[in-house]
Amino acid sequence: MKRFARFVALMLATASPLSVLAQEAPATVSQPSEAEVIETGTGAVMAPVPGWAQERRGDLLVFTAPEGDATAAVVPVTGASSGAEAVERAWAKFDPSFDRKVLIAQDPPARDGWEANTVVSYDTSPAEKLALQAIALRKGEEWTVILLRGAVSTVAKRGAQLGQAFGSLHPADFQKESFAGKEANALTPARVAELTGFVEQAMAGLEVPGVGLALIEDGEIVWEGGLGVTELGGTEAVNENTSFMIASNTKGMATLLLATLVDDGALAWDQKVTEVYPEFRLGSEATTDSVLIEHLICACTGLPRKDMQWVMNTSAATPASDTFVQLAATEPTSGFGEVFQYNNLMASAAGYIGGHLVHPEMELGAAFDSAMEERIFEPLGMTRTTFDFSEAMAENWARPHSRGYAGPVEEAPMDWNSMVYPYRPAGGAWSTAHDMALYTLNELDRGALADGGRLVSEDSLLKRRQRYVPTGDNSWYGMGLMESTGLGKAVYSHGGSLLGYKSNFWFIPEDRIGAVLLTNSDTGQTLLGLFERKLMEIIYDGKAEAAENLAAAVSLGAEARAKSREMISENGDPEVLAGLAPRYANPELGPLTITREGEMTYGTMTSGRTALGTMANEDGTHSIVMTTPGMFGLPLVIAERDGKRALILNDAQHEYVFLEDTD
């Protein structure tokens, strides 16, 4: 049930603009056995939430996080006329004192045996740092209502555990769609045309200007090319050689570099990081001593996402060594293998350590770039894949697009994406549909090259697919790769997200099928999931759901955006803006300068510049809100600290205070 993953993601969407250790080494974690499946008391069954306390309160089933500050309740409701009514009645049973204003209630398509589905979000104030949502699922006259309330930090940290449990929730008599044992349909010209036609339809509905696409079958690229244009309003067509930023798809490529070093005997997956790179530090000495090479990119070490420093206070001139400076000052917030927590700095460290072992005489960034070119890109024939922005942007490149305050997709400022360059092993590569298809082919060929040689040994390549930590129901994270078996086939994939660029690649080893989808708009994020569903429908004769999902995404998205615009004053409340200091600073996030140009107010940080609006919060405070495409919706609360004017930025697990700078 992917809806719960989207449900948790929606709750945490305002925590980050990039629109989520010192115990034992993580072991492979399997899904709950049948004996662990529990009845909810609502006519549905599910797996328990791993690590959460479980209790029955009458006919309610309540899970409580280990921290004690988050609960997920499953509440039965009979005979409600709508999902909204079912949610209201569920809160009355769980907490009679509950009295919160509904921010928005929406009815996405019902799946997995349910006949109706309603998601409700509530108005909360920034100071509460509270995740508060509900989801109601109906089968017949019975509603199963999930009520989630808790600290944003805990819900963010334990979101994968919630996804494991509630992703498995379904009516007791439901038979899940499965393609296990089914032979894949051939990607004939007619089927390819159906798939590309769907992509074009989705591009129109989601306002995605351009797409790079490749399809693979039985060891061959059977279709590659482009749809749409490189730039909104332009005439240059996207083709298979158009360059896009592929963001976190870089991670799997960096682990290939490590795999070649394992083959060379230069390192071992289970070797301590400090043995190959003594400068490495992660918080305390005990934590540092526990980290092995394989932990650097498994998202299993308990280290939380910490992107704000590079989002706000980074430029192309920031040294690559900053990765290690930040890691030394960071401690994990959960145990090894306990929960999935995605951390870009660890992935950055993995690539830089690999590059250093190949070229110890070079600066870290240059060493990594050279090692990747020599050991990965050149052998695979990925001639247009690079970390060099100027090279990628010299010709045939897709411009970034996103939505700003106005609503329609427009071109987004490219300068913000320079923030990834100092941490490029985690997400700084440029590539094309053709080059990404070559990379995907190598995964399907298990490291073998077209000329009969090998890029990497089969054992080293497959180690990257090890199930280190669950990411949700029937899904796991490896080393820069994700696996999902929810439909009876092992589907490996990874995605990438930067401002104005959203991408993904997939491969199904059993049937030797692969696909690549690159987009030049933040709205492409929705297209990725729609494409995956349509692909599965075409190759396995799956239920026809993708078209309905697309229609819902377009209509519900428009409704949510309209609600967001209602809350924000584009040019800002003059009285609120008049009270801002001209300059603020934060020790980690750097300077923030406020300037006025005509009717517009701007905020300038090391990483870029954005227009600012204002928003009145539920508790009477106000926030300034970024409104530039790509950064739209990120708020900073206006406050006072230590007698100085302040701006407070919260991500899921951190609070950053900008104080008035009077120097």
N, C-alpha and C positions, 0 to 999 in steps of 0.2 A: 504494500500500500504506500505508494510514493507520496500520497497526499499529506501524510503526517510529516515527512521530511520538508515539504513545501510549507506546511503549517508552522513548524519551528523556525524555518528560514524567514518567513514573513514576520514573525515576532521579533526577530533579531535584526531585521533589515536596516534599522536606523543605527545599529551599533557600529557599522563600518561602511565606508564608501565603496569598497570593493567586494558594484552591487552588484566566510566565516570565516620526577625522574630519580631517582637514587634508590630505587628498591630493586626488585628482581627484573631480569631481562624478560621482555614479553614473549609469551608463547602463542602459538596459533590458537585462536579462539573459535570454537564451533558454535553453530546455532543451537538454541534450546532443543532438547529431545522431546518426543511426544509426551513423555511423562511430565515435562515441565509446562506444558500447555494448560492454561487455567480457564475456567468458565467465569465470565464476568458477572453473571446474574442478569444479563440483558438479552439472553439468547445468542450471545456471541462468545467467541473464544479468542485467546491471545496468549502470547508468551509474557512472562513477568518482566518488569523493568530490571535489567541486570544491576545488582548492587544497591537497589532501593528497597527500603523496608516496605512490607506489604501487610495490609490489615483489612478486615471486613468491618464496616460500620453499618450494621443493619443490612440493607440491600445494596449498599455502596461498596465499591472496591477502591481502596486508596493506597497510592504509592508515595513514599516520602524519600527525598534525596538524602544521602549520607550527611550532607551539611545541615539538614533540618530546616532549610529555608525555601524549599520548593516542594510542591505536591502536585500529583496528577491523579484526579479522581475519575472513576468510571461510574456513571449514574444512570440507572434505568428510568425511563419516562414512557408512560403508556398513553396513547390517544391524543397527543398534541397535534394541533392542526398545522403546525409549521416547525421548521428547525429553530427559528427564533423563539417560539413559545417553548419548545422542548428545552432549550438552553436556559431560559428564564426559570422554568420549573426545576431544572437540575440544580441551579444555584440556590434556590429556596430550600432544597433538601440538604445540600452540602453545607451551606452557610447562610442561614436565614437573615443575617445582617448585611449580606452583600448588596451593595447599592452603587453600581458604577454605570457611567454613561457609555452607551454603545458608540464606538467610533464608526464602525462599518460592519455590516453583515452581508455575506455573499453566498450564493448557491452554485458552486462549481459542479461539474458532472459527477454523478455517483458511479462508483466502480466497485469491484471486488464483492459483488453480491448485495450491495446496498442499493436502495431504491431512491434515496434522497440524501443530500449532503449539504450542511450549512456550516460556514466558518464565521465566527464572531470575534471581532477585535474591540478592545476597550480603550477609552481615553485614560492615560496615566500621565503623571508629571515626571520630568526628567530626574528630579531629586529622589523619587521612589526607586528608580532603577529596577522596575518591576515588569516581568513578563506576565501578561494576563490575557488569555484567549480561551475560546471554547470551540469545540467542533461537535456537531450533532449528525448522527448517521441513522437512517431509518430502514427497517425491514418490516413490512406489514404495518401493524399498529404500534410496534415497539421501536422506541428510540434509544440508541446507545450514545450517551453524551460524555465527552471527555472535557474535563475542566482543568486547565493548567494555570497554576499561579505560583510565582516564585521569583527569587532574585535572578535578574538577567544573567549575572555571572555564572550562576549554577546551571541554569537552563542552557546557556551557551556551551559550557564545559561538558554537560551530560546530554547534549542533544542527540548524539548517536545512540545512546542507551534508550532514550525515549523513542527514537526511530526504530530500533530493534523490536521493541515491545508493541508499540501502536501500529507499526508497519505490518505486523502480523495479525492485527485485529480484523476479524471477519465473521459473518454469520456462521453458526455452527454447521449448517447444511451446505455451505458454499464449496464448490469445487473450483479451485484456482485454475486459470488458463495455464497450460503447460505445453511447451514444444519439445519436451524431452523425447529423444529417440526419433524425432521427426526429421526427414531429409529436407534440406533447404531447396526451395525453388531456384531455378537458374535465373540469373539476372539478364533476362532477354531484353532486346530493345524496347519491347512494349512495357515491361516492368520498370526499366530505367526511366522511360518517358513518364510513367505514372508517378514515380518518385520525384523526378525533377519538376514535374507539373505541380505536385503538392508543395515542394519547396518554394516555387514561384508564388503560389497562392498564399503561403505563409509569409513570405517576404512582403507582399502587398499589404496584408492585414496588420503585420507588426512593424511596417515601415523600415525594413532592412534594405539599405541601398544595394549592397553587393554581397555575393557569396562565392567562395571557392569550394569546389566539391570534387571528390574522387570516390570511386567505388571499385572494390577489389573482389575477385572471385577466382579460386583455384590457382593462386600464385600469379595472377595477372591483373593489371589495371584495366578494367573493362569499360570504364567511363571516367573521364576527367575533364574539367573545364570550369567555366564561371557562369554565373547568372547575375544579371544586374550590372551596376556600374561602380567604379572605384570611388566616386564622389557624388554626393547628392547634387542634382542639377547638371552634372557633367555628362559627357558622351563616351568617355573611355570605358570600354567593356572589361569586366573581370574575366580573366582566363586562368588556366591551370598554373600559370607562372606568375600570377599577381601576388605580391608580398603582403602578408598580414602579420601583425604581432600575434604570436601564439601563446604568450603568457605561460601559465603553469604547465602546458604541454612540454615545456622545456625540461621539467623535472625528470621524466622518464628517460630523456636523452642523457641527462647528467648521470643517471644511475647506470646507463650503458657504459659510460666512461669508467665508472668504478668497476664494472664487470670486466672490462679489458684489463684493468690493473690486478684484479683477482687472478685472472688467467696468467698474467705475467709473474705472479708471486710477489708483487709489490705491496699487497695488503691482503687481508682476509676479512670476510664479512663479520666474523665474530672476534675481530681484533679490537683492542681498545683504541679509541681515536687518538689519545695522547701518545701512543706508541709510534704513530706515523706522522703526527702533527703535534709536537709537544706544546705549542702555543695555545692549543684549544682549551677553553674554559667555559663551563656552563654552571653559573651560580657557585655553589659551594664545592669544596674539594671532593666531598663524598659523591656529589652528583656527577662531577666531571669524570671521576674514576669509573663510574658505572656505564658510561656511554660507549657503545661499540659502533663500528662503521655502519652496520646495518640499521642502527637506530637513527642515523642522521636524517633519513628521508622516509621513515615509516609512519609518521604522524602518531606514534604510539608511546612517546616518551613522557607525556603529561605536560609538555610545554605549550602554553596557550598561544593563540594567534596574537601577534604583536606587530601590526603593520603601520600604525599611525606615525611612527618616527620617519619611516621612509616615504609615507604619503605626504607628510607635511614639511619635512626638513631635509630633503634630499635633492641633489642635482646631479647631473652627469659627472660633475667634478668630485663628488663624494668618493673617497677611496674604497676599494673592495674590502680592505681590512676592517671597515666599519661593521661588517657582519659579525666579526669575532669580538669587537668591542661591545656590541649590544648583547650578544649571547652571554658574555662574562657577567653581565649585570642582570641576568634573567634567571628566575627559578621556576621549576614546574609547579603546576597547581593540582596535579593528580599523579597517581602512581604509574609506573611502567606497565603498559598493556591494559590499563584500567579503562581508558576511554580514548576515543578518536579525537585528537586535537591537532588541527592543521597549523603548521608553523613554517613560514617562508624562510626565516633566518637559518633554521637547521638545514633546509634544502640548499640554501646558498652556500653554507659551510661545506656541505658534501661535495659540491662541484669544485669549489676553490681548493679543497684539499686534494681532490683528484688531479686538478691541473698542476698544483704545486709538485706532486710526485713525478709528473711527467717532465716539467720544466722548473726545477727548483731555483734556477738562476734568474727567472723572470719575476716581474711584479705579478701579484696574484691574479688580477683580471686578465692580463695579457697571457699568462700561463694557461688559464682556463680556456680562453678563446682559441689559442693555438692547439691545445690538446684536443678540443672538440672538433676542430677542423681536420686535424691529422687522423684522429682515431675513429670519428663517427661520421661527420658530414662527407668528407671526401671518399671514404670507402663505400658509402651508401649511394654516392652520386647525387647528394643533396646540394647542388651547385648554387642555389639561391637562398640557402639557409645561412643566417649570419647573426652576429650580435652587434654589428656595425650599423647604427641608425642611418648614417649618411649614405652608406652603400645601399641599404634597403630602400631608402627614400629617393634614390637617384632617378628611378624610372619604374613604371608599372607597379605602383603601390596603392593599397586601399587606405583612404583617409578614415579617421575615426568619427563616429556619429553617436549621438545620444539625445535624450530629451532634456530640455531645460524647463523653466517655469511655464513657458508658453504652451508646452504639451507636444506639438509635432516634433518628430526627429529632425535634428539639424546637425551640422558639423560641429564636433567637439574640439577643444584646444588640444593640440598634440603635445605641448610642452609638459603637461602633467605626466605623460608616460615615460619621460626621462627618469622618473623616480626609480624605475625598476633596474636601470642600468648598473648601479653599483652592486646589485644583488641578483645579477642576471642568471646564475645557475638555477634560481627558483622560478624564473619566468621572463627572461629578457630576449628570447630568440624571435627572429623574424623568419617566416617560412612561407611556403606555397602549398597549394593542394597537391601538386605533383610531388614535391619533396616529402611532404607528410605521408603520401601514399607509399613512397619508397621505405620510409621508416616503419610504416604499418606492415608492409610486406616482410620486412626483416623479422618482425615479431611473429608473423605467421610461419616463417621459414626457420624459426628458432635459432637465429644467428647465422644461418648459412647465407653466403653471397651468391649472386647470379653466376659468377665466374667459377664456382665450385669451391672457393675458399670460404673462410669464416671471418665474420666480424668479431664474434665472441663465442665461447663454448656454450653448448646447450644448457649445461648445468648453471653456469653463471647468469645466463639470460633468464632462465626460469626462476632463479632465486628471487628475482624482482617481483614475481607474482605470488610470493608467499603471503598467506593471510595473517598479517600482523595484528590487526585490530578491526573489529566490526565497525562499519559506518552506518548500518541500518539493518533492516530485515533482509536476510540473504545477500548481504553485501559487505565487502571488506576492503581495506587499504593495504597495499603492498609497499613497494619502494617506487613511488612515482607512478603507480598504476592502481586502478580500482577494478574489482571483480564483482559482478552481480550474477546470481543464479536464480533470480526470482521467477523466471519464465521457463525454467528447466534447461536452459543453455548457459554455459559459462561465457559471459560477455565481459571482455576486458576493455577498459576505456580510461580516459582522463580528459579533463577540460582545462580551459584557460580563460582568464578574465583580467583584462586591463580596460582602461577608460576607452570606450568606443570599439573594443575588440572582444568578441566572445567566440570560442572555438571548442571543438571536441574531435576525438578520433575514437573508433571502436574496432575491435576485432573479435571474431568468434572462431577459436582454433578448431573446434570439432568439424565445422563446415567450411573452414578456410575462406571466410568472408570478412571483409573489412570496409571501413568507410571513413572519410575525412570531411568535416564541415567547418569552414572558416567564415566568419562574418565580420562586417565592419560597422557594427552598431551594438550598443548595449541591449537593445531589444532583441538581438540575436540569441540572448540567453534562453528565452522561451522557445525559440526555434529549435535549439539543440535537442530538448526533450521531445518535442513534436516529431522531429526527424527520426529519432531513435524508434519511437513507437511506430511510425509509418514504415520504416525499414523492416521491423519485425512482422508487421502485418503482411507485407509484400512477400518476404522470403519464406514465411511459415504459415501463411493463410490465417493470420491472427484476426481476432475480432476487430471490426471497423470502429475504432475509437479516435483516431488521430484527427479526423475532420471536426468532430464535435469538440475535442479538446482545443483545437485552434479557434473555433468560433467563440468558445467560452473565454479563452485567454484574451482575445481582442475585446470582447464586451466587458468582462470583469476588470481588465486592466484600465480601460477608459474610465470606468466608474471609480476605481481606486485613485487614479490620477486627478480626477475632478475633485475628489474629497481632499486630496493633499493640497490642491491649489486653494481650496476654501480656507485652509488653515494658515496660509502664508500670504503675507503682503509683499508683492514683488519688489516694490521700491522701498518698502520698509516704513514703519511708523516713525514719523519725523521726531517725535518726542523721545522715543526709545533710542533712535540713532544719535540724537544730540547728546545723550549721556555716555556714549562710548569714548574711551580714551583713544588717542591717535595711534598709539603703539603698545603692543603687548609682547610678552616673551614667556616661553616655557623652557626649562632646562633641557628637555628631551626633544620637543617639537620645534624649538627655535622661535624666531620672531614672527609676529603677525601685525601687519600695518593696516590701518583703516584709513581709506581716503574717500573723498567725495568728488564726483565728476558730474556736474549738472544735477539731474534728478536721481542718479545712480550712486550707490555706495559699493565700494570694492574692498576685498580683503586680499592682501598679498603675503604669501608665505615663500619659503625657500623654493618649494616645488612648483609653485604656480600662482595664478591670480584667479579670483572668482568674484562674480557679482554677489551681493548680499541682499536678502530680504529679512523680514522679521516675522516672528510667530509668538502669539500669546499662549502661554502654557496653562494647564488646568489648575495649577497651584498659585496662579497670580504672577509668576515670574515671566520673563520674556527670553526669547532666544534669537540670535541672528542665525540665518539659514542660508547656506550656499545655494545659489540658483543657476550657476553656469552648467551647461550640458556636461554630463559625466560626473559632476559633483553634486547634482541637484538633491536637496533634501537633507544634507548633513548639517545638524544643528550644533551651536555652541551656546550654552546657557549664560545669560548675563547675570553676574553676581558680584559680591564683594568678599574679599579675603584679606585678612590682616590689615584692614583699613585701606586697601587699595581696590580699584576697579579690577574686575576679573572676568574672564571667559572660561567656561568649563566644557571640555570635550570628553564625552564618555564613549569608549568602545565596550565590547561585551565584558571584558574583565579588567579594564583599566580606567582610571580617571586622570585626566591631564588638566592642570590649572594654568591658564595664561594670566599672569599678573601684569598690571599696568607698568610699563617701562618708562621711568622718568629720567633715565640717564641720557 
